[in-house]
Amino acid sequence: MNVPGPAYPRPRALLEGKGVVVTAAAGTGIGFATARRCAEEGGRVVLSDVHERRLEAAADRMAAETGRRPGAIACDVTRETDVQRLFEFAVKELGAIDVLVNNAGLGGTANVVEMSDEQWARVLDVTLTGTFRCMRSALRHMIARKAGVIVNNASVLGWRAQQGQAHYAASKAGVMALTRCAALEAAPYGVRVNAVSPSLATHAFLTKVTTPELLEELTSREAFGRAAEPWEVANVIVFLASDYATYMTGECVSVSSQHP
C-alpha cells in the first residue's frame, strides 16, 4: 500500500516575528525544510551549517522561495568557538533568539564489534554533544530573557533498535534524555525544550548514503507505505515552536507511521 502524501500546507503565521535559528540547515533534508517552514510562518531565520558553499546555496534558495533571505553563518557544532560565534551572530541579526532548532547530526553504519573509537566519538560529538553545546548557548540567552523554545531533532532509533546503528541510536537516545533534563531546568524561566523523533524522511542526501534495499525495507515498515516528506517533520517542529504548544515541555514527539 502506498497512500498519497498530503498537500503542502498554507502558512498560518504561527511564528510571526519570531527570531529562529536552525542548525544544519543546508541541503535537502529536515533542516532546510524546517528553515523554510519557519520563514513561511513569519519567522525571521538564521541558518547555520558546516558546509559553507551549501549554506550559501540554501540561503539563496530560501530567498527565491520565500521572498526573504535568511542570515547565514558557517558553524561546526563540535567546536565551541564556532557555536559561540553562531549565537553572537544570531543575536546581532535577530535582536533576540526566540526559537532554536537543533538539527545537526551525523550517522554511519558499523556493527559494534567492528566500530572504531573514532567512529563512535565522531557521531556522539556531532549528534549529542553538538546539540548540548548549542542548547547551552541558547539557554543562557533564553533564561536571561525568561522566554524561548528549543526543539531538538532526535530519532525513533532512540527507542528502537537497528543493526549497525548503535552509535547513532545511542546519540539520539542521549538527545532525548538531554531534552527532558534541560526542560525541567528551563521551565521555571518560561523556556520550553522538546524534541521530535522522526522515523523515515526521504531526501537526496539520504538516498546517497543508504542502500536501495535498506530504504525499501524501512519504507515497508511505514503504515502509509511511504517515507515522510522532510516538510512533514518540519510541520511538527513548527508546531512545537509555536504558541499552540505552550504547555508542552520535556516531550519527545514521534513523527512516524512506523509499526513494529
CORMODA-V585307 format. One line per field, one symbol per residue. ss: DSSP state (h for helix, s for strand, l for the rest). phi: phi as a letter, one per 40 degrees, with the letter a starting at -180 (. if undefined). A space follows every 10 residues. Layout:
BEGIN
ss=???
phi=???
END
This chain:
BEGIN
ss=llllllllll llllllllss sslllllllh hhhhhhhhhh lllssssssl lhhhhhhhhh hhhhhhllll sssslllllh hhhhhhhhhh hhhhllllss ssllllllll lhhhllhhhh hhhhhhhhhh hhhhhhhhhh hhhhhllsss sssllhhhll lllllhhhhh hhhhhhhhhh hhhhhhhlll ssssssssll sslhhhhhhl lhhhhhhhhh lslllllssh hhhhhhhhhh hlhhhlllll lssssllsll
phi=.bcdcccccc cbfcbdgccb bbcfccgbcc ccccdccccc cgccbbbbac cccccccccc cccccbgacc caacacccbc cccccdcccc cccbgaccbb bcbcabbiba cdcbccdccc cccccccccc cccccdcccd cccccfaibb bcccacccbb cadgbccccc ccccccccdc ccccccdcbg bbbbabbccb bcacccccbb cdcccccccc ccccgacccd cccddccddc ccccbcbbag cbccbabcbd
END
